[in-house]
Structures are given as C-alpha cells and as structure tokens.
Amino acid sequence: MTVPTKIAISKVYNFTQASIYKKYKNFFFVLLIISIFIALSVPLANFTSDVTKNYERIDFRNLKNLPLVKLTNSVSIVTPRNSQCTHWDCFNIYRCGHTGHDRIAVYVYPLRKYVDEHGVPATEHLSKEYYYLLNTVIKSKYYTANPEEACIFIPSIDTLNQDRLRLNLTSRALSSLPYWRGGENHLIFNMVAGSTPDFSTVVELDVGKAIIAGAGFDTYSFRERFDISLPVFSLMGKSAAVKDTLYERSWLVTSSQLNVDPYFLTELQKLRYHHHDYLLILDACHRHRYTQRCDIETGKTFEYPQVLKESIFCLVFRGERMGQFVLLEAMAANCIPVIVADGHVMPFRNIIDWKRFSVFIMESHLSTLMDVLNNISDKRIRQMQQNLLYIYQKYFSSMKNIVMTTLDILQDRVYPHLGKTYDELNLKPDEINNNPLFFPMTSPKSHGFSAVILTYDRVESLFTLIERLSKVPSLMKIIVVWNNQRKSPPPLSEFPKIQKPVNVIRTHANKLSNRFYPYKEIETEAVLHIDDDIVMLTSDEVEFAYEVWREFPDRIVGFPSRTHIWDNVTQMWKYESEWTNEISMVLTGAAFLHKYWSFLYTNYMPVEVKDWVDEHMNCEDIAMNFLVANITNKPPIKVTPRKKFKCPECASNEMLSADLGHMVERSQCISRFEKAFGRMPLKSVEFRADPVLFKDPFPEKLKRFNDIGSL
C-alpha cells in the first residue's frame, strides 16, 4: 500500500510544478510582447512625425535661379552687434544635445536671393570660397537638415567679403531668417572686413548675438572665447605649397607684401643697407600682376608666390586690414612667418600655439629684426619649419580644413569634456606624450623601490654596494642578477647582513639585456637599475633620485648622463661623453625606471636592437633610452651634480668601458638604433634636478638631503 501512495504524491508534485512553470511562462511571454510593442512604437511615432516634415536641403545645382526674397523696410528689425557677448550669456547651450549624441548639429539655411523693393540684390553672386564653405559644412558629421534639432545656424548669405555687401540690406536679410532670434547661436563667416577709410577690424553688419568667425580681428574687437579668428584664405598658396622642409633657401628673410606702410618700408631699407645678402624686399612690378614681384633696388623680377620658397623667414605686416593673404602664402611655402602687427589676433589662436613656428616682433622694434633672426639656431629653425608644415597642412591648406577647424572649436566649447588637449592640437602624432603608465595625477603614496644589481664576479664591490643601498629608506628589496655562468655566486650566508630581503638570480647566458628582464621577484613599480661598481652614491642621492622619479614615473631618472650630436663630417650621429650644456640620455648603470619598461624591452624591443646589444655586450642603456623616448617623446632627467662614476676599487681592465673600441661602438649604436626605430627619438634637455635647499647656507637640520655628494 505504501508504494502507490508514494507514486501518487510524486504525480501530484510534478503536476503542480508544471502548472506554475506554465503560468509564469505565459506571464513573461505577455510581458515580452508588451515591451517589444512599446519599444517599437516610440521610434515609429517619432519617424511618423518626422516624415510629415519635408526638410529642405541645400541644392547647389541651380545657383542662377534661386527663389527671390524681397525685403522691405518693415520686414525685420536689425540688432546691432553686441560687443560684450560671451559664450555664457549670448550662446544658448540648451539648443544643443537634441540629436542623441554628444555632437553639435549645424543647420545651413536654404539658398535664397535677397533683394530690396527695386530688385537690387543684397550681395553679389555666391563666391567660390563660400560655395566650398557651405559644401564642407553639408558634408560634415555636424550637418543636420532639421532646424528643430540644430545647435548652430549658418546663413547661406555670402558674407565673406564686406566689399561685396550692401550692409544695411544684408543685415535685414539676416534678421529675416526664420530662426534668427537676434543672432543667437548663428555663425557668420567673414574674411575681408571693414572699408575705406577706417577699415574696421570686424565686419560691419548688424548681427546681434551672432558668433563671428572672421579674419583681421584685433584685441579690441575680438570677443574672447566667443568669436573665432580665421586666416584670409588665399588660393595662391597652393601654387607654392611644399611637402617637406628640405628646400635650399637663398635668403634669410623676405618682405613680399604689397602696400606696406611707409614707416615699415623705410626701416627695411635701412636694414637692407647693412644686410644686403640676407634681406630681400619686393614690391609689385605691375599694378595688375599679382603673380610677379620685383626687387625694389635692382628691379629683378621674381615669380610669386614661388619666391617665398627661397626664404627662411617671411615678413607679415599690418596693412590697411589686419588680416593679410601673405600669411597663408608664406605658410604654404614653409617660410617661417615673422609677424609685425601689434594687437593682431592670430588665426585659431585659442587652439594653436603660434610661437612654435613663427616669430613676433613689435612694430616699434622692427629695427632689431636681423638681430632677432640671426640669434635663432639652425636646430630651432628646423623645428619651426617642421611644426609649420604640420600646422599648415592640418588647419590651413584648404577651405575645408579652415571650416572644419571652426566647427571643431565650437564642438569643444559645447562639449568641453570631449575637447582635445594642447598636445593633440599642436603636436604631430609621433610627438604626443602619452604616458603609458598612469593617469596624470599626483604621485601615489610611496611603495618603495627594488634595486636590480647586474654583476659578474666583482664580489667585494657587490657587497659594498649592497651595504650602501640598505641604508636608503625607500629600498624594499635587492635583486642580484648573477651574469656569470662559469662561476657560482657566493652563498647567501656570506652576503652582508641587512634588514632588507636579497634575492640572487642566476642567468643562463651572459647578456647585458638580462638586467632588463621583468623578473617576478620585482614587486614594486620603481626599479633602480645599478651596476655593481657604482659604489660612490650616497644614501641621500639615491633617495632623492627616487623622489624625483615618483614625480615623473614615465621618465628615466638617474645619475650618469650623456648626449648625442650630429657629426657633419661623417654625416652620422656621435655618442658624446664630455660634459656639455645638454643631455639626451641617462645611463642605466644607475637609474630609476618603471618596471613596465623592462616588460617592453624584453617583449617589444626591435629584434635587431636586442641581438646587436647581446652580440657586442654594449649599448643596452642606449637602447633603453631609445625605447622610453620613442614612446613618451620626453627626455630623461639627471639628478644631482655628480658626473664621475668610476669605481675607485675596481681594476680598469675589469670595466667594459675601458676598451677604446667601446666608445666607437656606442656611436655606431646610435646610428643603428635610429634606423631600427625609423627616427631619432632622443630628446635633449638643458637642466637637472637638485634638492631645493642644495648649496643654500642653511643648517643641516633644516635640509632633508644633506649628503648629495661631489662631482
């Protein structure tokens, strides 16, 4: 009787579970159907409402038969330009962000022909430059055909050249735009402002709160962080554009600008008298031939703007208008601009560092021109030319680049958290300092460092070094890399008795690269790589170097420094160990590095570099300097004044550097590594780090680092 009872209970239990499962299954199924219906109905409703509106897109196919808009005196009320506007009180940020992504939406008004009561147009026909401008906006990622979701509005009225405008009628045409609202969130482009005799530095239109992207601003008319300063675009620049900086240049400086102020011309002629072979002064040969210039003294004819490629520097003066065509023409020819225009707001100055590739001279100091230019080193000139080439190609080489840069600036204003950094805006991609280790922040609380000592068989020197390092407060561990396969290291019982752990690692081959292997015994981020003969460093020196490394953890921070120089005779790089005003390497015989660099050296260093180092038993420290500089684009940091690092107890024949061929090989290393890396990444620097109170006549009790040592 018990068996059937158990069977019956089992059946009832299974039936109950199945019922519950079926019940909840139906519930979740219905819930899923409702959720799908809701998810589909919302975008469908939006789509239905959107298709009912036919947004008019710009059509460039029929520019001669545009719809007419007749303007009367009662059509609209114009609002004068608000000279006090800022981004915070004249720009409506709440019009942005309606597109569902962090990007401004730019609307371009449909093309219209605006005329007065008598049929006279407000502007002339659409210029080629403004056509390129509008076409760039429409094809950009920022464009929207829906004015309701727009953040920025651009009129299709060509306002680039004030000389082509009927100012009052054009102002009324702007005010008649359906979304004008006193100019709020509107962007007006202008490159030629003002008219005779006053030549205003800003276009004389009644634009209310509109943003003006214009050329020729001075510091009085420019509304900081609101307006955008543009260059005067020149189609002539393309005919002189260069693709590299290798041009041989005959002249130091050239003045090719037309209609130069008589004061400037007089000063230039005085300079020409004393610097006849270095200064070229050009003027128009014929009134209507812009492509020719003549030497004002000899009358010799030069083709323009090709002549700019023959000069290192090109003068850019303030003319009747602040903005001048010659600026972009000089930049295209890779001729370093010398700006003589007090108060001129340089194009895109909020994002571009003009001092990286141009020279500024005050108008009253024009007489010092040749002295200033002659004091610029050849190395600095090459850097400026390279920077100029990059900036011109990125921002100024076409109307498209100018327009997109303008929109990018507005994008970064509206969404500053997504904005580009100084390095991203001004440096070439291979120059950007990306720290691969940390976010930029204050260094973390100290975790100490591990000392990695590379040794072969100098036991006495090794023990002395261990005793000295044990006195450094931040030392956490000592790792001895025993690089001698023919001889066993001393037993740990013979090592100095210190309070810090000591690990001995025996290598399988005698290679200098063994010092950079990422051993699992290294538990700290900071690693002091040190040779067994560097016994002269004091505890204060090592501790101070570690503190400096904590502030610059992506750099090589250490003691022995060297530099590299270019030998014009051999046309090769040379390793220089003499004391100079510059350093570009810190040798890893005594230097702090982040352990990440050991990982990169072991796993990602070019094979030909590692093989050469191991075969020649040389240059592993140079290779590490190449590796770090190639990634960070930063120089190393030398600490403390000590320059001599010879071991007093070591026999000279025990040292690798005692071999005369050692120094020759190190010069060969630099040239070989440059080819392996595809460039010369080493950066020179002219400073070192010393304690704040170093050499100050303070009591020792007030100094944290007393024993910094001697030379």
Beta strands, then each sheet from edge to edge (+ up, - down):
strand 1: 68-70
strand 2: 106-108
strand 3: 113-115
strand 4: 152-154
strand 5: 187-190
strand 6: 211-215
strand 7: 228-230
strand 8: 251-255
strand 9: 279-284
strand 10: 292-295
strand 11: 301-303
strand 12: 311-317
strand 13: 336-340
strand 14: 359-360
strand 15: 449-455
strand 16: 475-482
strand 17: 502-506
strand 18: 526-531
strand 19: 557-558
strand 20: 561-567
strand 21: 572-576
strand 22: 585-586
strand 23: 590-594
strand 24: 637-638
sheet 1: 1+ 3+
sheet 2: 2+ 4+
sheet 3: 5+ 6+ 7+
sheet 4: 11+ 10- 9+ 8+ 12+ 13+ 14+
sheet 5: 17+ 16+ 15+ 18+ 23- 19+ 24+
sheet 6: 21+ 20- 22+
end
